[in-house]
Amino acid sequence: MANNSKKLKEDFFKQLENQDKRETHQDLERKERSKYTWIGIGIGVIIFLILAGLSAL
């Protein structure tokens, strides 16, 4: 019986470790996505400024 509860504890801690790894993977994806979002916003602003400058000519 004691051996069984020890195995349950080990499985529980393994699940916790895997959950932590999954969260860090999600954080990396979120950072990557936000980087590309800001790049897209920057390009959009530059295009808008160029078009506004051309229309002012």
C-alpha positions, 0 to 999 in steps of 0.5 A, a space after each residue: 500500500 505504501 509503495 502505491 501511494 509513493 507511485 501516486 505522488 511521483 506521478 502527481 509531481 511529474 504531471 506538475 512538471 509537465 504542466 510547468 513546461 507547457 505553460 512556458 511553451 505557451 508563454 514563448 508562443 505568446 511572446 513570439 506572436 506579440 513581437 510579430 503583432 508589433 512589427 505589423 503595427 509598425 509597418 502599417 503606421 509607416 505605410 499610413 504615413 507614406 500614403 498621408 504624405 503622398 496625398 498631401 502633395 
